[in-house]
Amino acid sequence: DTHAEWQAFEKTVPRFGPHFWYLGCKPVRGGPFTITGKPRQQLQDLDLLFRQARIINSHFLDWVKSWDEWGVGLVRHVAGPVKHAQRAIQKCVRTYFRDPAAISDLVRCTVVYEDIVGVQRFFERVRERSDRGGSGMLKIRRVKNRFNTDFDAAKETVGYRDLSLLVEVGFLERGGLVEFVPAKEWESLEAARHICEIQVHARPLYTVKQAGSHEKYVSFRDWLAS
């Protein structure tokens, strides 16, 4: 799985303390993960990543929305625009040590369920569509479960919680049309790949987020320059 892949990759890179980065040393580039363990995009050029994102954004959002087994308790599906360039550059500089390939949420959407049971069922649906499940149409590259009781939301996200899934899709672009292809065919078809984010919410917390807590989080994030 992805964690095992990261552990294997981690052994191949030298260990640096964060103070070396602040002194101007460049982090290790290349490979499927950043030096901190975050999955990296196939492309490393920010302009090309944005071009790729604009090509697949509406197709990916429609594809996710069309999944026919959403499970009980779905409240809404929120399609997001391509991430704003200014924020992408901020993250690249502040958090990812100027590694554009670490930006994995240019294409993103939100799914809201009535309760945590719906969140769990949605994750099971995603897994069924992954290369670890049945159809193999995507790869789950990272699962960040902020609902986990071990996650210190008060310290890390000012109380904010969700389930964040990074999924990688492979696609072919032909005459303006986009076709997603199974992961097992990515190599043979020379498919382009892109990592997208799906945020999965429980309705009570999502309601609080929409009521202004997200703006407070943005202020907190900017204060930390993260």
N, C-alpha and C positions, 0 to 999 in steps of 0.2 A: 504494500500500500504506500501512500504518499509519505507517511512518517518514516517508514523503513527506507524509502528512497533518499529522504533528507539525511537520515543517520549515516547512510553509506557515503553520500556526497560530502557531509560535514568532515569526514575523516581525511578528505583529499585537500582541504583548504587550511592555510595557516590560521592560527588564532591571534586576533588583534583585540586589544582593549579599546573602548570607545574613545579614549583620549588621543589615540593615534589618528583617528578619523578627523578629530577637531584640529589636529596639527597639520592636516592637509594630505595625509596618506590616503590613497585611493583604495576602496574595497575591492575584493576579488570580483571580476566580471566573468560572465560566461557560465554555462551549466544551467540546470533546471531550477536552482534556488539561489536566493541572495545569501550573503554570509550570515544573515540572521534567521534564515530558514523559510523565507517567503517565496512562494512559487514565482517564477519569472515568465514573461511573455516570450514567444518565439522571436519576435522582432525587438530590436534594441534602439530603434530610431523613433523619437517621439512624433515626428511628422507622419511617418508611415503608420504608427499605431493609431493616430487620430484618423487617418484615411481609412484604415481597416475598420475602425469602430463605426465610422459613418456609413460604411458599406453594409455592415451586418446588423446595425442597431435595431432597425424596425423589424427585420426578419427574425432576429433572436427573440424580441419581445412578443411578436405574434406567435412564434413557435411555442414559447413557454405558456402563453395564454391559451393556446389550443389544446394543451394536455388534457385529456378527457377524464383523468382519474384524480381530480383535485382533492378528493376526500371530503368528509363531512365538516361543516363549520367554516367554509371559505367566506370571508367577508368582502374582500376586494383584491383586485390585481392592479397595481400602479405601475404603468410604464414610465421609465425615466428617460430624459434626454441624454445625449452623449455628454459626459462630464465636461464642465467648463474648463477651458485651457488654463486659465489663471490658477484654479485650484489644483489641477494636475501638476503644474509646474511647482506650486507650493509644496505638494507632497513629495515630488521628486527631489527637491532640494532639502526640505526640512527633515524628512523621514527616511528617504531611500538613498541618501548619499549620492545623488545625481545619477541614479541608475534608472532610466526610463522603463526598462523591461519589468521593473517591480510594480509598475502601475497596472492594477488589475481590475479597476472598476470604471473604465471609460464607458463600458456598456453595462447597464445595471437595471434591475427592476425590483419591485417590492411586492410581496405576497402577504396578506393579512388574514389571520385565522382568528376564530372566536376565542380559542384558548390554546394552551400548550399542547393538548392532545392533537389538535389539527396541525400544529407546527411539526410535531414528530411524524405524523402520517405523511406530510408533504416531503419531509426528508427521505422517508422510505420510498416514495414515488420517484424522487430524483435518483436515488441509488439504483432503482430498478432500470432506469434509463442509462445508467453509466456502464463503463466497461467492466465494472465489478458486478453488474446485475444482468439484466436480460438483453435489452436492445443494443447497448453499447454505443449510443449516439453521442456520448460526452464522457469526459473524465472529471471526477471530483478531485480538484487539486488542493483544496483546503477547506476545513470545517472549523469555524470559530463560533463556539457555542457559549454565548454570553448569558444563557439561561442556567448554565451549570452553577451549582451552589459553590464550587471552588473559585468561580470568577468574582473578583472583588470589584463590583460595579461602582461602588462609591469612590474608590481610589482611581480606577482606570477610565471610567466613562461618565462620571457624575450621575450614576444611577441608571444609565441607559442600558437596556438589554435587548438583544435580538439573536437570531441565528443567521450567520453570514456564511454563504456558500460560494466558493470560487469554483466555477466549472469551466473547463476548456472544451471548445467546440472546434471541429474541423470543417472547412467549407470550401466549395468551389464557386467561383464567380464567372458566369458566362453570359455575356450580352446584357449585363445589368441585373441578371437573375442570380440569386444565391441559393445554393443547395448544400444543406448540412449532410455530412457523410459519416458512416460509422468509424469509430476510432481505429478499428483493425485495418481500415483502408487508407488511413491518412498518409502513410509512407508511400504505398504503391501509386496513389493518385496525386501525390505531391500537393496535398491539400494545405491551404493556409490555415493557421490556428490562431485562436484568440481566447484569452481568459476573460470571462464575464462574471459579474457578481449578482447573486440573488439574495436579497435580504428577506427573511421570513419573520413576521411579527405576530405577537398575540395582541388582540384588539385593545385591551385595557392600556397597555404600555404605548401602543401606537397612537391612541387617542391623546395621551399625555404629550407625546412627541409633537403631534400636530398642534397642540395648544400652546407651544412656545418653548418647550424644553430643548428642542433641537438648536434653537438660536442661542440658548445658554451654553449648550455644549460647544458650539462653534466659537463662542467667546473664550471658553475654557481652553479649547484646542489652540486658538491663536495665542493665548497667553503663554501656553507651553511651547509655541512654535512647532507644532507637530502636524 
